[in-house]
Amino acid sequence: MALLDIRQRTGWLFMAVVVGHILLISTQVNTRRGVPVLEALTFGVFAEVQRAATSGIGSVRDGWENYFALQQTRKEN
């Protein structure tokens, strides 16, 4: 049983080293525009997260404002 545990740890350690190696290599590689690949990937991912958050918050805000606009219209009628 202990031997299996050591093999699993070795596998996880190997995967961590491979991922770390890929990250280190990608910091040295530039895109065609001269931006490091890791930086372009990071900014691309965070831009999509920000776009989704902005869209979600904007939808909630618009719904909330429309609700109060309807309440005001009900009072006027």
Phi and psi restraints in degrees (range 20) as a CNS / XPLOR table:
assign (resid 1 and name C) (resid 2 and name N)
       (resid 2 and name CA) (resid 2 and name C) 1.0 -67.1 20.0 2
assign (resid 2 and name N) (resid 2 and name CA)
       (resid 2 and name C) (resid 3 and name N) 1.0 -32.3 20.0 2
assign (resid 2 and name C) (resid 3 and name N)
       (resid 3 and name CA) (resid 3 and name C) 1.0 -65.2 20.0 2
assign (resid 3 and name N) (resid 3 and name CA)
       (resid 3 and name C) (resid 4 and name N) 1.0 -38.7 20.0 2
assign (resid 3 and name C) (resid 4 and name N)
       (resid 4 and name CA) (resid 4 and name C) 1.0 -64.5 20.0 2
assign (resid 4 and name N) (resid 4 and name CA)
       (resid 4 and name C) (resid 5 and name N) 1.0 -39.5 20.0 2
assign (resid 4 and name C) (resid 5 and name N)
       (resid 5 and name CA) (resid 5 and name C) 1.0 -63.5 20.0 2
assign (resid 5 and name N) (resid 5 and name CA)
       (resid 5 and name C) (resid 6 and name N) 1.0 -41.0 20.0 2
assign (resid 5 and name C) (resid 6 and name N)
       (resid 6 and name CA) (resid 6 and name C) 1.0 -65.2 20.0 2
assign (resid 6 and name N) (resid 6 and name CA)
       (resid 6 and name C) (resid 7 and name N) 1.0 -39.9 20.0 2
assign (resid 6 and name C) (resid 7 and name N)
       (resid 7 and name CA) (resid 7 and name C) 1.0 -65.3 20.0 2
assign (resid 7 and name N) (resid 7 and name CA)
       (resid 7 and name C) (resid 8 and name N) 1.0 -38.1 20.0 2
assign (resid 7 and name C) (resid 8 and name N)
       (resid 8 and name CA) (resid 8 and name C) 1.0 -65.8 20.0 2
assign (resid 8 and name N) (resid 8 and name CA)
       (resid 8 and name C) (resid 9 and name N) 1.0 -42.3 20.0 2
assign (resid 8 and name C) (resid 9 and name N)
       (resid 9 and name CA) (resid 9 and name C) 1.0 -62.5 20.0 2
assign (resid 9 and name N) (resid 9 and name CA)
       (resid 9 and name C) (resid 10 and name N) 1.0 -39.9 20.0 2
assign (resid 9 and name C) (resid 10 and name N)
       (resid 10 and name CA) (resid 10 and name C) 1.0 -63.4 20.0 2
assign (resid 10 and name N) (resid 10 and name CA)
       (resid 10 and name C) (resid 11 and name N) 1.0 -40.1 20.0 2
assign (resid 10 and name C) (resid 11 and name N)
       (resid 11 and name CA) (resid 11 and name C) 1.0 -63.0 20.0 2
assign (resid 11 and name N) (resid 11 and name CA)
       (resid 11 and name C) (resid 12 and name N) 1.0 -44.8 20.0 2
assign (resid 11 and name C) (resid 12 and name N)
       (resid 12 and name CA) (resid 12 and name C) 1.0 -66.2 20.0 2
assign (resid 12 and name N) (resid 12 and name CA)
       (resid 12 and name C) (resid 13 and name N) 1.0 -39.2 20.0 2
assign (resid 12 and name C) (resid 13 and name N)
       (resid 13 and name CA) (resid 13 and name C) 1.0 -63.9 20.0 2
assign (resid 13 and name N) (resid 13 and name CA)
       (resid 13 and name C) (resid 14 and name N) 1.0 -43.1 20.0 2
assign (resid 13 and name C) (resid 14 and name N)
       (resid 14 and name CA) (resid 14 and name C) 1.0 -59.9 20.0 2
assign (resid 14 and name N) (resid 14 and name CA)
       (resid 14 and name C) (resid 15 and name N) 1.0 -44.4 20.0 2
assign (resid 14 and name C) (resid 15 and name N)
       (resid 15 and name CA) (resid 15 and name C) 1.0 -63.9 20.0 2
assign (resid 15 and name N) (resid 15 and name CA)
       (resid 15 and name C) (resid 16 and name N) 1.0 -39.3 20.0 2
assign (resid 15 and name C) (resid 16 and name N)
       (resid 16 and name CA) (resid 16 and name C) 1.0 -64.9 20.0 2
assign (resid 16 and name N) (resid 16 and name CA)
       (resid 16 and name C) (resid 17 and name N) 1.0 -40.2 20.0 2
assign (resid 16 and name C) (resid 17 and name N)
       (resid 17 and name CA) (resid 17 and name C) 1.0 -66.6 20.0 2
assign (resid 17 and name N) (resid 17 and name CA)
       (resid 17 and name C) (resid 18 and name N) 1.0 -40.7 20.0 2
assign (resid 17 and name C) (resid 18 and name N)
       (resid 18 and name CA) (resid 18 and name C) 1.0 -63.3 20.0 2
assign (resid 18 and name N) (resid 18 and name CA)
       (resid 18 and name C) (resid 19 and name N) 1.0 -46.6 20.0 2
assign (resid 18 and name C) (resid 19 and name N)
       (resid 19 and name CA) (resid 19 and name C) 1.0 -63.3 20.0 2
assign (resid 19 and name N) (resid 19 and name CA)
       (resid 19 and name C) (resid 20 and name N) 1.0 -43.2 20.0 2
assign (resid 19 and name C) (resid 20 and name N)
       (resid 20 and name CA) (resid 20 and name C) 1.0 -61.2 20.0 2
assign (resid 20 and name N) (resid 20 and name CA)
       (resid 20 and name C) (resid 21 and name N) 1.0 -40.2 20.0 2
assign (resid 20 and name C) (resid 21 and name N)
       (resid 21 and name CA) (resid 21 and name C) 1.0 -64.5 20.0 2
assign (resid 21 and name N) (resid 21 and name CA)
       (resid 21 and name C) (resid 22 and name N) 1.0 -43.0 20.0 2
assign (resid 21 and name C) (resid 22 and name N)
       (resid 22 and name CA) (resid 22 and name C) 1.0 -62.6 20.0 2
assign (resid 22 and name N) (resid 22 and name CA)
       (resid 22 and name C) (resid 23 and name N) 1.0 -41.1 20.0 2
assign (resid 22 and name C) (resid 23 and name N)
       (resid 23 and name CA) (resid 23 and name C) 1.0 -63.6 20.0 2
assign (resid 23 and name N) (resid 23 and name CA)
       (resid 23 and name C) (resid 24 and name N) 1.0 -42.9 20.0 2
assign (resid 23 and name C) (resid 24 and name N)
       (resid 24 and name CA) (resid 24 and name C) 1.0 -65.2 20.0 2
assign (resid 24 and name N) (resid 24 and name CA)
       (resid 24 and name C) (resid 25 and name N) 1.0 -39.4 20.0 2
assign (resid 24 and name C) (resid 25 and name N)
       (resid 25 and name CA) (resid 25 and name C) 1.0 -66.9 20.0 2
assign (resid 25 and name N) (resid 25 and name CA)
       (resid 25 and name C) (resid 26 and name N) 1.0 -41.0 20.0 2
assign (resid 25 and name C) (resid 26 and name N)
       (resid 26 and name CA) (resid 26 and name C) 1.0 -69.1 20.0 2
assign (resid 26 and name N) (resid 26 and name CA)
       (resid 26 and name C) (resid 27 and name N) 1.0 -18.6 20.0 2
assign (resid 26 and name C) (resid 27 and name N)
       (resid 27 and name CA) (resid 27 and name C) 1.0 -74.1 20.0 2
assign (resid 27 and name N) (resid 27 and name CA)
       (resid 27 and name C) (resid 28 and name N) 1.0 -19.0 20.0 2
assign (resid 27 and name C) (resid 28 and name N)
       (resid 28 and name CA) (resid 28 and name C) 1.0 -95.0 20.0 2
assign (resid 28 and name N) (resid 28 and name CA)
       (resid 28 and name C) (resid 29 and name N) 1.0 -19.7 20.0 2
assign (resid 28 and name C) (resid 29 and name N)
       (resid 29 and name CA) (resid 29 and name C) 1.0 -89.5 20.0 2
assign (resid 29 and name N) (resid 29 and name CA)
       (resid 29 and name C) (resid 30 and name N) 1.0 133.9 20.0 2
assign (resid 29 and name C) (resid 30 and name N)
       (resid 30 and name CA) (resid 30 and name C) 1.0 -106.5 20.0 2
assign (resid 30 and name N) (resid 30 and name CA)
       (resid 30 and name C) (resid 31 and name N) 1.0 153.4 20.0 2
assign (resid 30 and name C) (resid 31 and name N)
       (resid 31 and name CA) (resid 31 and name C) 1.0 -79.4 20.0 2
assign (resid 31 and name N) (resid 31 and name CA)
       (resid 31 and name C) (resid 32 and name N) 1.0 -178.4 20.0 2
assign (resid 31 and name C) (resid 32 and name N)
       (resid 32 and name CA) (resid 32 and name C) 1.0 -64.6 20.0 2
assign (resid 32 and name N) (resid 32 and name CA)
       (resid 32 and name C) (resid 33 and name N) 1.0 -26.3 20.0 2
assign (resid 32 and name C) (resid 33 and name N)
       (resid 33 and name CA) (resid 33 and name C) 1.0 -86.9 20.0 2
assign (resid 33 and name N) (resid 33 and name CA)
       (resid 33 and name C) (resid 34 and name N) 1.0 -0.6 20.0 2
assign (resid 33 and name C) (resid 34 and name N)
       (resid 34 and name CA) (resid 34 and name C) 1.0 90.3 20.0 2
assign (resid 34 and name N) (resid 34 and name CA)
       (resid 34 and name C) (resid 35 and name N) 1.0 8.8 20.0 2
assign (resid 34 and name C) (resid 35 and name N)
       (resid 35 and name CA) (resid 35 and name C) 1.0 -94.1 20.0 2
assign (resid 35 and name N) (resid 35 and name CA)
       (resid 35 and name C) (resid 36 and name N) 1.0 135.5 20.0 2
assign (resid 35 and name C) (resid 36 and name N)
       (resid 36 and name CA) (resid 36 and name C) 1.0 -58.3 20.0 2
assign (resid 36 and name N) (resid 36 and name CA)
       (resid 36 and name C) (resid 37 and name N) 1.0 142.6 20.0 2
assign (resid 36 and name C) (resid 37 and name N)
       (resid 37 and name CA) (resid 37 and name C) 1.0 -60.1 20.0 2
assign (resid 37 and name N) (resid 37 and name CA)
       (resid 37 and name C) (resid 38 and name N) 1.0 -42.9 20.0 2
assign (resid 37 and name C) (resid 38 and name N)
       (resid 38 and name CA) (resid 38 and name C) 1.0 -62.7 20.0 2
assign (resid 38 and name N) (resid 38 and name CA)
       (resid 38 and name C) (resid 39 and name N) 1.0 -40.2 20.0 2
assign (resid 38 and name C) (resid 39 and name N)
       (resid 39 and name CA) (resid 39 and name C) 1.0 -66.1 20.0 2
assign (resid 39 and name N) (resid 39 and name CA)
       (resid 39 and name C) (resid 40 and name N) 1.0 -43.8 20.0 2
assign (resid 39 and name C) (resid 40 and name N)
       (resid 40 and name CA) (resid 40 and name C) 1.0 -63.3 20.0 2
assign (resid 40 and name N) (resid 40 and name CA)
       (resid 40 and name C) (resid 41 and name N) 1.0 -41.5 20.0 2
assign (resid 40 and name C) (resid 41 and name N)
       (resid 41 and name CA) (resid 41 and name C) 1.0 -65.5 20.0 2
assign (resid 41 and name N) (resid 41 and name CA)
       (resid 41 and name C) (resid 42 and name N) 1.0 -44.5 20.0 2
assign (resid 41 and name C) (resid 42 and name N)
       (resid 42 and name CA) (resid 42 and name C) 1.0 -62.8 20.0 2
assign (resid 42 and name N) (resid 42 and name CA)
       (resid 42 and name C) (resid 43 and name N) 1.0 -47.9 20.0 2
assign (resid 42 and name C) (resid 43 and name N)
       (resid 43 and name CA) (resid 43 and name C) 1.0 -65.3 20.0 2
assign (resid 43 and name N) (resid 43 and name CA)
       (resid 43 and name C) (resid 44 and name N) 1.0 -35.5 20.0 2
assign (resid 43 and name C) (resid 44 and name N)
       (resid 44 and name CA) (resid 44 and name C) 1.0 -64.0 20.0 2
assign (resid 44 and name N) (resid 44 and name CA)
       (resid 44 and name C) (resid 45 and name N) 1.0 -43.0 20.0 2
assign (resid 44 and name C) (resid 45 and name N)
       (resid 45 and name CA) (resid 45 and name C) 1.0 -66.5 20.0 2
assign (resid 45 and name N) (resid 45 and name CA)
       (resid 45 and name C) (resid 46 and name N) 1.0 -46.8 20.0 2
assign (resid 45 and name C) (resid 46 and name N)
       (resid 46 and name CA) (resid 46 and name C) 1.0 -68.3 20.0 2
assign (resid 46 and name N) (resid 46 and name CA)
       (resid 46 and name C) (resid 47 and name N) 1.0 -29.3 20.0 2
assign (resid 46 and name C) (resid 47 and name N)
       (resid 47 and name CA) (resid 47 and name C) 1.0 -65.1 20.0 2
assign (resid 47 and name N) (resid 47 and name CA)
       (resid 47 and name C) (resid 48 and name N) 1.0 -40.2 20.0 2
assign (resid 47 and name C) (resid 48 and name N)
       (resid 48 and name CA) (resid 48 and name C) 1.0 -67.8 20.0 2
assign (resid 48 and name N) (resid 48 and name CA)
       (resid 48 and name C) (resid 49 and name N) 1.0 -38.6 20.0 2
assign (resid 48 and name C) (resid 49 and name N)
       (resid 49 and name CA) (resid 49 and name C) 1.0 -63.2 20.0 2
assign (resid 49 and name N) (resid 49 and name CA)
       (resid 49 and name C) (resid 50 and name N) 1.0 -43.7 20.0 2
assign (resid 49 and name C) (resid 50 and name N)
       (resid 50 and name CA) (resid 50 and name C) 1.0 -65.5 20.0 2
assign (resid 50 and name N) (resid 50 and name CA)
       (resid 50 and name C) (resid 51 and name N) 1.0 -40.0 20.0 2
assign (resid 50 and name C) (resid 51 and name N)
       (resid 51 and name CA) (resid 51 and name C) 1.0 -63.4 20.0 2
assign (resid 51 and name N) (resid 51 and name CA)
       (resid 51 and name C) (resid 52 and name N) 1.0 -42.4 20.0 2
assign (resid 51 and name C) (resid 52 and name N)
       (resid 52 and name CA) (resid 52 and name C) 1.0 -66.4 20.0 2
assign (resid 52 and name N) (resid 52 and name CA)
       (resid 52 and name C) (resid 53 and name N) 1.0 -42.4 20.0 2
assign (resid 52 and name C) (resid 53 and name N)
       (resid 53 and name CA) (resid 53 and name C) 1.0 -65.2 20.0 2
assign (resid 53 and name N) (resid 53 and name CA)
       (resid 53 and name C) (resid 54 and name N) 1.0 -42.4 20.0 2
assign (resid 53 and name C) (resid 54 and name N)
       (resid 54 and name CA) (resid 54 and name C) 1.0 -63.8 20.0 2
assign (resid 54 and name N) (resid 54 and name CA)
       (resid 54 and name C) (resid 55 and name N) 1.0 -40.8 20.0 2
assign (resid 54 and name C) (resid 55 and name N)
       (resid 55 and name CA) (resid 55 and name C) 1.0 -64.6 20.0 2
assign (resid 55 and name N) (resid 55 and name CA)
       (resid 55 and name C) (resid 56 and name N) 1.0 -44.5 20.0 2
assign (resid 55 and name C) (resid 56 and name N)
       (resid 56 and name CA) (resid 56 and name C) 1.0 -64.8 20.0 2
assign (resid 56 and name N) (resid 56 and name CA)
       (resid 56 and name C) (resid 57 and name N) 1.0 -44.9 20.0 2
assign (resid 56 and name C) (resid 57 and name N)
       (resid 57 and name CA) (resid 57 and name C) 1.0 -66.7 20.0 2
assign (resid 57 and name N) (resid 57 and name CA)
       (resid 57 and name C) (resid 58 and name N) 1.0 -38.5 20.0 2
assign (resid 57 and name C) (resid 58 and name N)
       (resid 58 and name CA) (resid 58 and name C) 1.0 -63.8 20.0 2
assign (resid 58 and name N) (resid 58 and name CA)
       (resid 58 and name C) (resid 59 and name N) 1.0 -39.1 20.0 2
assign (resid 58 and name C) (resid 59 and name N)
       (resid 59 and name CA) (resid 59 and name C) 1.0 -65.4 20.0 2
assign (resid 59 and name N) (resid 59 and name CA)
       (resid 59 and name C) (resid 60 and name N) 1.0 -42.4 20.0 2
assign (resid 59 and name C) (resid 60 and name N)
       (resid 60 and name CA) (resid 60 and name C) 1.0 -64.8 20.0 2
assign (resid 60 and name N) (resid 60 and name CA)
       (resid 60 and name C) (resid 61 and name N) 1.0 -43.7 20.0 2
assign (resid 60 and name C) (resid 61 and name N)
       (resid 61 and name CA) (resid 61 and name C) 1.0 -62.0 20.0 2
assign (resid 61 and name N) (resid 61 and name CA)
       (resid 61 and name C) (resid 62 and name N) 1.0 -44.6 20.0 2
assign (resid 61 and name C) (resid 62 and name N)
       (resid 62 and name CA) (resid 62 and name C) 1.0 -63.5 20.0 2
assign (resid 62 and name N) (resid 62 and name CA)
       (resid 62 and name C) (resid 63 and name N) 1.0 -41.5 20.0 2
assign (resid 62 and name C) (resid 63 and name N)
       (resid 63 and name CA) (resid 63 and name C) 1.0 -62.7 20.0 2
assign (resid 63 and name N) (resid 63 and name CA)
       (resid 63 and name C) (resid 64 and name N) 1.0 -41.0 20.0 2
assign (resid 63 and name C) (resid 64 and name N)
       (resid 64 and name CA) (resid 64 and name C) 1.0 -65.3 20.0 2
assign (resid 64 and name N) (resid 64 and name CA)
       (resid 64 and name C) (resid 65 and name N) 1.0 -43.9 20.0 2
assign (resid 64 and name C) (resid 65 and name N)
       (resid 65 and name CA) (resid 65 and name C) 1.0 -65.7 20.0 2
assign (resid 65 and name N) (resid 65 and name CA)
       (resid 65 and name C) (resid 66 and name N) 1.0 -39.8 20.0 2
assign (resid 65 and name C) (resid 66 and name N)
       (resid 66 and name CA) (resid 66 and name C) 1.0 -66.3 20.0 2
assign (resid 66 and name N) (resid 66 and name CA)
       (resid 66 and name C) (resid 67 and name N) 1.0 -34.1 20.0 2
assign (resid 66 and name C) (resid 67 and name N)
       (resid 67 and name CA) (resid 67 and name C) 1.0 -62.4 20.0 2
assign (resid 67 and name N) (resid 67 and name CA)
       (resid 67 and name C) (resid 68 and name N) 1.0 -46.3 20.0 2
assign (resid 67 and name C) (resid 68 and name N)
       (resid 68 and name CA) (resid 68 and name C) 1.0 -69.5 20.0 2
assign (resid 68 and name N) (resid 68 and name CA)
       (resid 68 and name C) (resid 69 and name N) 1.0 -31.5 20.0 2
assign (resid 68 and name C) (resid 69 and name N)
       (resid 69 and name CA) (resid 69 and name C) 1.0 -65.0 20.0 2
assign (resid 69 and name N) (resid 69 and name CA)
       (resid 69 and name C) (resid 70 and name N) 1.0 -38.8 20.0 2
assign (resid 69 and name C) (resid 70 and name N)
       (resid 70 and name CA) (resid 70 and name C) 1.0 -68.7 20.0 2
assign (resid 70 and name N) (resid 70 and name CA)
       (resid 70 and name C) (resid 71 and name N) 1.0 -35.7 20.0 2
assign (resid 70 and name C) (resid 71 and name N)
       (resid 71 and name CA) (resid 71 and name C) 1.0 -63.5 20.0 2
assign (resid 71 and name N) (resid 71 and name CA)
       (resid 71 and name C) (resid 72 and name N) 1.0 -40.9 20.0 2
assign (resid 71 and name C) (resid 72 and name N)
       (resid 72 and name CA) (resid 72 and name C) 1.0 -66.6 20.0 2
assign (resid 72 and name N) (resid 72 and name CA)
       (resid 72 and name C) (resid 73 and name N) 1.0 -38.8 20.0 2
assign (resid 72 and name C) (resid 73 and name N)
       (resid 73 and name CA) (resid 73 and name C) 1.0 -65.6 20.0 2
assign (resid 73 and name N) (resid 73 and name CA)
       (resid 73 and name C) (resid 74 and name N) 1.0 -38.6 20.0 2
assign (resid 73 and name C) (resid 74 and name N)
       (resid 74 and name CA) (resid 74 and name C) 1.0 -63.0 20.0 2
assign (resid 74 and name N) (resid 74 and name CA)
       (resid 74 and name C) (resid 75 and name N) 1.0 -40.4 20.0 2
assign (resid 74 and name C) (resid 75 and name N)
       (resid 75 and name CA) (resid 75 and name C) 1.0 -64.9 20.0 2
assign (resid 75 and name N) (resid 75 and name CA)
       (resid 75 and name C) (resid 76 and name N) 1.0 -40.1 20.0 2
assign (resid 75 and name C) (resid 76 and name N)
       (resid 76 and name CA) (resid 76 and name C) 1.0 -66.3 20.0 2
assign (resid 76 and name N) (resid 76 and name CA)
       (resid 76 and name C) (resid 77 and name N) 1.0 -35.6 20.0 2
